[in-house]
């Protein structure tokens, strides 16, 4: 009882703590989710700000075409120079602005650079802008052989008639202070990185100057996000970074937002421990609080349970003695509270139980005597019923013997005498109109009737069963009912079966009874095959082992639905009674009867009878 009280108290505390833990867990997860969303929002805001800068400078390039001063064929380059100067001033194109014709040749640049005319179609981004006739912002591109890094910003160039005549482009220095100033303007911890990354993984700008123009360690993953224009928050390892803390392989959280105008993106990378620090602190505080609560509840429950449990323990000991049959020892607990009242009630119950126990014992003895008497009566009734069933089967077979004997001794003899009389009449009436052939034809018909009667006699009680045994009787059934119709028949019996039948035929009445029932079951199956199966092959297997006799009957006929046939029998239709009769016969031997059949797949019957029903186990 004391342990139970302590357990229930602790269980209540634990349930409360679990409920609070679940709520705290949900809140912590919600806090983590909001924290990750906040970092993704910061990356998105930075990306949108850079998009606006790019959009403003793309507009400057488009203004070159809008000025209506572009004409490559008038040999007057002053209008083009003014348009380039206007676009160059206050832009991010710190290196130069240039115009290309449709073949990629540099027509004019600002600031102007002396030298031979160049063709820039070898640069993939310029080739893409010329062929697609659309704006293109490149990744960080390295110009050979100077190894100068540049970002190309390209838009279609139109003349004053609105026809596309080339490309207007600007070169942006990736180390432009504008990009660097943007990512550095966000206050973060020293182990947090904010970086502008292109689709190849090259870092364009970073709050850590050492990482500028290096390749991020997750370039393929970020490249896919840029291509799909898909923001994401993911977990990665810091093993590839130049970790200043010296902690080795640690996990980072990356919040990444792609830009809409350029194949770039903003990546905010922060240690996972920093992101989840508030939640870990909350978990730790909750664990400490839980331990304190459980300890306090344990101390409180132990103190309270002692004052309650001790009297109950005394009462429990008394009840155990009472359970062992010590009903004459009184219960002594002198208290005026609820436990004292319970003890008084228990003492009254003890006295009543002692009286009732004596009465119950007397009733049990009387009931056991009645049950024993009824059981013996049921066993005698069952034995009588079994004997009656055996007598019914024996009487049935005796009647068949009698009918066969009478048909043989009387009917067949009468027909023989009638045949002889017809012979005499035929010789006496040679001179009359009744010819000898007519009389002999009549005799032949009588002979056919005689043959049919003889066949009936054999069906009622085939002599071969009494003379040669079960195997020969079954062979006679196959030859009589199936072989004569052109059906191929196969009979197989193992040596144990033959030996068992031979040992029990003349020495044991039960063996003869088993043999007779099995013969009738096979006879019913063979007659059903002959009448209904349309089979071309029939096989019968006779087997025996140390515990059972097994008979199998298989045909390749048209088969049938066993369930439908048995249901029709239950409804009182004239089908399936043969199967029902076979089951009943086998049940008399405590055996089992199985039939398996499907339309078009033939039929297989299995009979399994325990050896004990034969009357001998010497097999």
Phi, psi and omega in degrees: 000316180299315179298324181293317177299316178298317181297315181296320178297313178297323180297318178297316179298317182295320178299316178297315180296320179296318179299313177296323179297319179296316178298316179297319180299316179296319179295319179297314179298321178295321178295317178298317180298316179296322179298316178294320178296323179298318179294323177293324178294320178298315178298321180294320180296315178299317180298319179294324179294318177293324176300320180293322177297314179296320180297319179297319181283330173296323179297324177298322178291322178294330180295337178298317178288322183293335182299338179071019183251007186270118176208113183279356188246000183265000179058018176245106187261002180294315178300320180295320180296320179295319179296319179293320180297318179299318180290328184286321183297134177060028178249177178269002181277073187287337182277301178186166170239141184219159174242136178241146172277184184293347181259005177086008179279138178286117182271314182203149179228161173215127356300149184290137180235127179286149177143177182288155177295141182244154174246125187253015181293343178289344177278122187304320185292322178291319176300322179293320180293321180292317183284322182272344181052049180216166181289145181220131170244125189271170166283184175292123183241137180259121180271125178270151358267007186283348181062024178281132181264137186210155173241125180268133172241116191232138175223156176297143180251128181243148175275187183292343177270002179084010180268140178285120183242002180165213184224138170255127185223157176227146179256125181252131175286120182302335180275020181305133185295338182296311180297316181296320181295324180296310184288334179277346183284348180270120180286121179221172177286166184293334181264014178250136182243134169243121189223143172261118189239140175270180186291344178268000179092002180284132181277115181278317180214148182206152175286353172249103185303334182297331186272354181295136180070007171270167182261128179294151185281358177233046186296321181294317180296314180292326178298320178294320179296322178294317180296323181273355184053047188239116174288152184201156172237125185220169178251137178218177181253151181264015186294336182271351183271161174279081187288117183280339183282341180073018181274357177079216187286111177231162181267142176239157171253126178251123170254120188233133178228120180283153174280157181269331184266330184239156177282053181235175176200160178257124179245125174250117186243122185221143178302138180300324181298323179291321181293318186264009182301315179299319181292322179294322178295320179295319177298317181296316179297321180295321179296316179297316179298320179296317179296319178296317181294319180295318180297316180296319179295323180296314180297316181295317182292324178296315181295318181289325185290331183297318182289341181262324192281324186302311176298324180293326177296320176298318178294325179293319178299318179296321180292325177294318176299319178296323178293330178276359176105000178276081185264000186252008177259119184288157179265125183240097173225112184259091176220155182254006179267194183297325180292323176297318177297321178296322179294319178297316178296323179295321179295318177298319180296323180300316179297317180293321180296323179299318178293316182294325181297319178297319179294321181294321179298317177296319180294323180296319179298316179296320181294320178298321177297319179294317180298318179298318179296315181294324179295316178297320178296319179296320179296319178295319179296319179295320179296319178297316180298317178297319178296321178296319179298319178296320179295323178298315180296317180296317179297322178298315180290324177297322179294321177296321177298317181297317179296318179297320181294318180294318178299322182288314187282328187254300187295313182294324179294322178296319180293326177296315179298321178296322178297319179294321178296322179294324177298315180296318179296325180295320180289327182284335185252033182294332184272349183272180182288337178287115186276162178295323181296323179296318181294317180293328175296320176297320178297321180297321178297319178296323177296322177297319177299317178300319178297319179296321178294320178297320177297320177299320179299317181291326178292322180295318178204086184297128180298331183298332179293318179285328186275315189245348175104182188296315183298314179293323178298319178293321177299319178298319177300315181296316181291322184286314189263338186244311184300324179295342178262011178082017180268129178287127184240140178228130179235124181230133180223135179276166187293325180297321178298312181298318182293321180293316179297318181295324183286338188246355185294314187253000185250349187213130181293322179298323178297316178297321179295316177299317180299318181294316181295317179298321179298316181294324178295313178296321179299316180297318180296317181295317179297320178297320178297316181296325185275322194238339196279332188054044183269157175250343179220139178224133179236137177236129182243127178244115184225158175211145174229194186292343185236337187219155166257131182236132176233129177238135179233121185229136174226161180254033183283198187281345177069181181194169177272109184298319183298316180297319181295316181290324176295322177295327176295318179296330179277000176091010177282160185275046175226146176086358180291330176297315177297317179299319178297320178297319178298317181296318180298315182293326179296333177295337179263011184059030181258186181232143182236126180233141175225132181232124182202147173220148180303127179084358184239012178077188184223142177228123180247134178235132177239130179230118184237132178294145181297332181299334179289342179284333179107359181205143177257008183275075181239000000 
